[in-house]
């Protein structure tokens, strides 16, 4: 598919790609988000500790982040379509092999490593290709695509609970793996467009017609794209480093509440059917938070980093209050607050990353950010599980998640202060130029005297 200009189509077949990405988000991130339903079942089956069982989710999250740069490089070398299809096959393999349930190490390797790699190879190119298809409507397209995570999580909560009750946790894993094969179908629908748009953009800048020398310049165009994807020098930028540290602390807490929400409800004596509905509530308010915050961010009323700092603060507050719940109603209310503010954070944190590094380095920044943030996702759940084991209460895990979010907000404040200082320095450097423009008559007088002097020399 080729376009007549360097701009993305901003519609047309792009909406098919958005729907496909919507499905991929649901079949990857939503499965990870609702995996807490399997936590107690797996823990009881292997008679393990909470910290030991939580390593399954920890490995999945870590590989999901670590695989992002690899997935990005494969998209450049091949196509988004090929990488998504590969991710679907890997996700299916992880769940199908996890069905055997040989031991805890086996679960780490299958539902942990293979599932995490499949999610990374599906999620990363799905997000990327939507940005290639849209420019003016990019925010709307990304919001719709990311909402698939919430929509599917809303359905997966009671559905997974029913699967576990009917077929056991092993049978449920096998069925979920079969459902994830639909990722391959979504990948087939993701028609390649990024290479043609980038190629024609380079032609428009150099003045070379798209039809002439396209084969010759194709290799030349791919080289800078690859370099852009692996711009490791971003780690030397203080703004990016501060934002990456924020990502580490945020990842340490983001995956803890869904993991321990179900065990906490069980400890309060809440029925299993009502417990599953908590995950549905979480997904529903998450969906609303993403759309509302995305709409508000597009109004440009508040600076994005300020908006993100506010949402992070509200999430930490809700996590600190959630352990105070002592029945289903109070637990559902606090869960709703957490889910809504989590959705607002997800809606804006990628936009803040783009503002920090700029769009030319965004692809490389996204891969590096995911890579660095993986350390938080890898350490967070086991650390929370260890704290839960030591305290003997699942509430301790929520307190730990709230505390790490408070720390992450501090790095956002520091980032904002650094950006403001650089803006003031930039404005101060431009003042001399403005002062010379304030006296155009003096500048014209100097030019006139120079012309007279040249005229005298010639005479």
N, C-alpha and C positions, 0 to 999 in steps of 0.2 A: 504494500500500500504506500503510495507516494503522494505527497502534497505539493501544491504549486508554490508555496512559500515556506519560510522558515518557521512559521508559527504553528503550534499544535492545533489540531482541528477544533478543540473546545466543544465537542459534541459529536453527533453522528454515531459512528461505531464506538466512540469513546465510552458511551454509556453502557455498551455491552461489556467493555472492559471493567467499568465500575461495578457492575452487577457481579461479574466474575470475581473481582477482588473482594466484594462484600461476602461472597460465599467462602472464599479462602480464609478471610478473617474469622468467620464463624467456625470453620472446620479445623482451625489451628489454635488461635488464642483463646477461643471460647472453651475448647476441650481442656486446655491447660488451666484455665480459670476455675473450672468446675471439677478438677481432679481431686479436690478435697473430699468428695463423696467416697473415694476409694481409700482414703487415708486410714480410717479405723478398720476397715475390712482387711487391708494388707497388713496392718500392724498386728491384728489379732491372729491372722493366718500364720505369720512367721514368729509370733510372740516376741516382737521387738520393741525397743524404746521409741518414743516419739521422735527423738533426735535422729535415730537410725532410719526410721521410715521416711522422715522429711528429706533425706538425701535424694530420694527419687525425684521429687519436684525440683530440688536444688540442681541436680545434674541436668535436668531438662531445661531449666531456665538458663543455666550457664552455657550449654551448647547452643541454645537458641541465640544468645548474644554473640558467642564466639564465632558462630557460623556466618554471621551477617557480612563481614568483609569478604569471606570466601564466596558467598552467594552473589555479592555485588560484582566481584571480578569475573565470575562465570557468566553473569548477564552481559558484561562487556565482550567477553570472548565468544559467547554463543548467543542465546536470546533469552528474554524473560520467560517465554513459553517453555523452553526446554528445562530451565531451572525449576519452574513451578511443577512441572510433571515429575521431575526427579524427586522433588520434595514430597509430593503425594505418595510416591512409591515408598520412600523412606518412612514416612509417618505410618503407613499401613504395616510395614515390616515391624516397626517398633511395637505396635499394639498386638499384632498377630503372634509375634514371638513372646511377648509378655504374657500371653494366654497360657503358656506352659508353666509359668510361675515356679521355676526350679528352686531358686533361693533369692536372697536379697541382692546379691551381686548380679544375678541374672536380671533382676528388675532394674538395677542401675544401668545395665548395658542396653536393655531393650526399651522399656517405657521411659527411661532416662535419656541415654545417649542418642539412640536411633530416632526416637520421637522428637527430641529437641532439634536434631539436625534436619528432620523433615519439616518441622515448623519453621526453622530459619530459612530453608531453601524455598519455602512456599510464601511466607509472610513478607520477606524482604523484597523480592522482585514484584510482588503484587502491589505493594505500596509504591515502588519506584515507577512502574509502568503507568499508573494513574497520573502521576506528575508529568510524564512525557506526553500524554494525550490531552492535558488541559493546561491552560495558562491563566486566563481571566477567571475561569470558574474552578480553579484548582482547589481552593479552600472548600467549596461546596462538594466537589467530587471526593476529596479526601475524607470529609466528614461522613458522607454516605458510605464510603467503602469501610471506614473504621467502625461504623455503627453495626456492621455484621457481627462483630465480636459480642456486642451486647444482645442483639436480637437472638443469636443462637444460644448464648448463655442462659437467656430467659427460658428457652425451651429445654435446654440440656439438663437443667437442674432436676426437674421431676422425671424427665425421660431416663436419665442415667440411674436415678434412684429406682425406677421401675425395672430397668434392665438388671440391676444388681439383685433385686428381690426375686426376679424370675429365673435368671440364669447364673447367679453368683458373680463375683467380681471378675473371675477369669473369663467367663462367657461374655460378660459385658465389654471387656477389653477387646475381644475378637470382633464383636459386632461393631463397636466404635471404629476399629481399624478398617472394616469394610466400608463404613460410611465415609471415612476419610479418603477412600479411593476417588471420590468425586472431585477431589482437588485436581486430579489429572484432567478431568473433563473441563474444569475451569481454566486450567493452563492452556488447553488446546484453543480456547476462545480468545486468548490474549495474543492477538495478531501483532507481530513485531512492527514497531513504528519508530522507536527511539533512534536507531541508526540512520534512517532516512532523514529525519528531522534535523539531526545534528550535522549530517553531511550537507544538506541544503543550506543550513545556517552558515556553514563555513564558506560555501560558494557565494552567498549573498554578501559576506564580509570581504572576500577577496575579489569579487567581480567576475568569477568564472561561471559560465552558464552551467546549469545542472546537467545538461545532456552531454557536455563536452568534457572529456577527461575524467569522467566519474570513476572509472575503474582504476585510473592512475592515482587519484587522490584519495581513494577509499582507505588504503593502507596508511596514508599520511594523516588522515583524520582520526584513525583508530588510536594512533600513538598518543596524541595529547589527551584523548579521553581516558586511556588507561592510566596515564600519569595523574590525571585529575582524580581518578578513583582512589589512588593510593598515595595521596598527599600526606605523608607521615609528618611533614613539618608543622602540621597544625598543633602538635603536642608542645611546640615552643611558644604558642600564643597564650598569654596569661588568661585571656577571656575564655578560650576553649578549655583550658585546664580547670578553671574554676567551675565551669558548667559540667565538665566530666566528673569532678568530685561530687558535685550535687547529684549527678546521676547515680553514683555509687551508693550514697546514703539513701537516696530515694528507692533504689532497687532493693536495698536490704529490707525495706518495710512494705513495699507494694505487694509482694507475693505472700506475706505472712497472714493477713486477715482472711483471704479466701481459704487458706490451708487449715486454719484453726477455728474458723467460724462454725463448721459442722461439729467438731469435737466439743466446742464450748457449749453449743446448744444441747448436745447429749448430756453433758455434765449438769446442765440445769434441769434435766428431766423432760425436755421437750420431745414430743413424738417425732418419729422419722419423717412422716409425711409433711409435717409442719416445718421440719428442718430443711427439706428440699426447697420449700417455698422461699426460704431466706435467700438462697442463691438466685432465685427468679426475681425477687425484689431488688437484689443487688444489681442484677443486669438491667432491669427496667429503669431504675433511677440513674444508672451509669449512662444509658442511652440518652436520657433527657439532658443530663449534664453536658455531654459532648456536643449535642446540637445547640443548646442554649449558649454555651461558652464559645463555640465556633462562630455563631451568629454575632455575639457581642464583640468578639475579637475583631471581626471584619469591620465593625463600626469605627475602629481606631480611636475610641474614646480614652482608653487606658493603655499605657505602654505594656507590651506583652510580658516583659520580665516582671513588672509590678503585678500584673494579673496572676502570673504563675506563683509568685511569692505569696500572694493572698490565698490562692487555692491550696497550696501546700500547708499553710498555717491552719486553714480550716480542716484539712484532712487530719492533721496531727491532733487537733482538738477533739474531733469526732472519735478518733481511736482511743484517746484517753478517757472519753466518756463511755465508750461501748462496754467495757468490763463492768460498769455499774448496773447493767441490765440484770434482772433477776427472774424475768418471765418472757414468754414469746413476744408479747406486744412491745415491751420496752426494747428487747433485742432487735425486733424488726424496725423500730423507729431509728435507733442508732445505726443499724446497718444501712438504712436508707440514706442517712446523712453522709456516712462514709462513701457509699456508692456514688452519690451525686457529685460530691467534691472530687472523687477520684476521676469521674468522667470529665469534669472541667479541666483537670490537670492534663489528662491524656489529649484533650482537644487542642491544647496550646503549647505543650512542651516542645514539639517538633518545630513549631513556628519560631519559638524563642531560639532554638539552635540555628535556624536559618538566619535570624537577625544577628546572632553573635558572630558567625563566620562569613556570611554573605553567600549568595546563591552559587557563584563560581566554584566554591569549595564545599558546597552542601553535601554532595554525594559522598565525598571522602570523609567529611565530618560525621555523617550519619553512621558509616561503617566503623569509624574509630570510636564514636560515642557508644555504640552498642558493644564494641569490644571491651572498652574500659568499664562500662556499666555492668558487665557480666560478673565482675568480682563481687559486687554487692548482691546480685541475685544468687550467686553461688554460696555466699557466706550467710546471708540473711536467714533463710528457713532453718538451717541446722543450728545457728546461734539461738534463734527463737525456741527451737525444740529443746536445746540444752537448758535454756532458762526455764522452760515449762517443766522439764524433768526435775530441776533443782527446787523450783517453787512448789511443784505438785499441783499447779493450777494453770489452766489454759489462759487465764486472764493476763498472766505475766507476759505472754507473747505479744499481746496487743499494746501493753505499756512500752515494751521494747521497740515496737514499730513506730509508735508515736514519738518516742524520744529521738530516734534516728531521723525522722522527718523534720523535727525542730532543728537538728544540726544541718540538714541539707538546706533549709531556708536561710541559714546564716551565710552559706556560700552564694546564694542568689543575691542577697543584700550586698555582699562584697563585690560581686560581678557588676551590679548596677552602679555602685560607687565608682568602680574603675571605668566603666563606660562613660559616666557623666564627666569624670575628670578629663578623659581623652577628648570628649566633645568640647569642653571649655578650652583646652589647649588648641584644638583645631580652629575654633572661632577666634582665638587670640592671634593665631598665625595668619589669618586672613584679613585682619584689620589693616595692616599696612597697604595691602593692595587696594582696599576700599578707599583709603585716604588719598591715594594718587588719583583715583577716579573722581574725587571730590573737587579737584582743581583742573578741569580739562583745558581752561584757557591758558594756564601756565605751560601745559604740555604742548599745546599748539604753538605758543610763542617760541619755545625752544626749537621746534621743527622749522618754523619760519626763519629764525636766525641762522640755522644750519644751511638752509637753501640759499640764503643771501651770501653766506661765506663761500659755498661751492660756486655760485655764479661769479663772484669776484675772482676766484682762482681761474676760472675758464677765460674770463676777459683778459 
